[in-house]
Amino acid sequence: MGVAGEVHCASRPMRVTPGQAYELTSWVKEAAGTGDYKVTVDWSGSAGHIRYDNDWAGSNRTAGYTLHGGRFVAPAGAGSAVIILGVRADSRCLFDDLSLVPVG
């Protein structure tokens, strides 16, 4: 998932159920810089990575905390998910209240 010039950190893996809808929420504030950031779900199964889901839709420049996330359905074969916080190297962001919970 990483791109050149991006730093990221990941949560511990969480168990998920294929076909189940999950709500990803996080509050993000850009503290310095002008780089992009994203909050991503990395779905994995017994054979490894399946796909990434996030709500990133271009450059974000938030001086105050902004809600990011969305509803995503765990893909077929998924058994775990990891939340990844990604930030371009020329920016500094604060992330708060991260969660991935089943819905519906």
N, C-alpha and C positions, 0 to 999 in steps of 0.2 A: 504494500500500500504506500509506503514511503516514496516521496519524490525528492529529487535533488533539492537541497536547501531546506528540507522540512525535518523538524524534530517531533517525536511523538512518544507517548507513554501509554501503557495499556493496563486495564484492570485485570484482576484474576478471572479465569474462565468461570462462567455461570452456566448451569444446566438449563437447556431449553427443550421445548417440544416442537417437532416439525408441524407446520400448519397452524400453530398458535400465534395469535397477534400479540405483539409486545409494544409498549409505549416507552420510547427513549426520551428522557428529559434531561436538560442541563442548562445552567445559567452561565453565560460567558460574557466577560468584559475585557476589551482590549486595553491593556495598561500602558503599552508603549509600542512604537513602530507602526508600520503601515502594511504589514504582511497579512496573509490570509490564515484562517484557522478552520478546523472542522471537528465535529464530534461524530464518530462513526461506529457502527456495529459491525464486527467481523464474525460472521457465522462460520462454524466449522463442524465437520462430522468425522467419522472414523477414518476417512481417507485424507483429512486435512481441510484446508480453506475451501469454502464454497463460494461466498460472495461478500461484498461490503454493502451496507446501506447507510445513507446519511441524508440530511436535508440541505447540504451545502449547495448554494445556487449562485456562486460568484463571490466577489470580494465583500467581506464584512468589515465594517469600521464602527465598532460600538463603544462609545465613551461610557455608557452605563450598562448594567447587566441586561442581557437580552436572552430570552428563552429560545433554545434550539432543541431539535429532536423531531419526533413524529411517531407515527404508527407504522410498524413493519411486521410482516409475517415471516416467521422462521421458515426457511426453505426446506424442501424435502431432504432428508438425510442429516439435518442439523441436530447436533446433540449438545453443543455448547456455543456460547457467544462471549465476546470480549468487547468492552467499550474502549475505543482508541481516541485519544485526544491528540490532534495534530496541529502544529503551529509552524509557520514559515520562520526560518532562522532569524529574520530581521524584525521579529515582533515578539511581544510578551503579552500573554493572556492569563486571566484568572478564570478558573472553572469552579463551579459550585453546584451542590445539590444534584449530582449525577445519579440517574437511576434507569433501570431497564426492568419493567414489570409486566406480567401478563395482563391482558385486558380482554373483555368480551366474554 
